[in-house]
Amino acid sequence: MSRDRGSATLEATVIYPGILLLLLLAINTALWFHARSVALAAAQEGLRAGRSYGAGAVAGKAVADRFIKKAGGAFLKSPVVRVTRAGNTLVVTVRGDAISLVPLMPRTVEQVARAPVERWTTG
């Protein structure tokens, strides 16, 4: 019986840091997924604004930037919005870094939304 003294303390010392690390990894993964959702929503909002009839890439970029500031400014760090138009297709790309609790983990987020530009046709 006396040889088991302190074994609970030793077990706690070994197990608790592992549990804490798993908890931090789970929270970090959730933060990364949330940042992805914010980036995708911003890209879709920018696409919606930029592809409407008479609007341009500048309108799409402005709406996406505004959405990021309002909805996910704390979760998506240093966001970059790029809007390109190739023919009748508008592409909005949002890239940034997700916040992280665990250092040295990949945090880069990039989401793309693309759709045809609205236009008037005859016939």
PyMOL commands that set and color helices and strands:
alter all, ss='L'
color gray80, all
select helices_A, chain A and resi 2-4+7-50+57-71
alter helices_A, ss='H'
color red, helices_A
select strands_A, chain A and resi 76-86+89-98+108-116
alter strands_A, ss='S'
color yellow, strands_A
deselect
rebuild
show_as cartoon
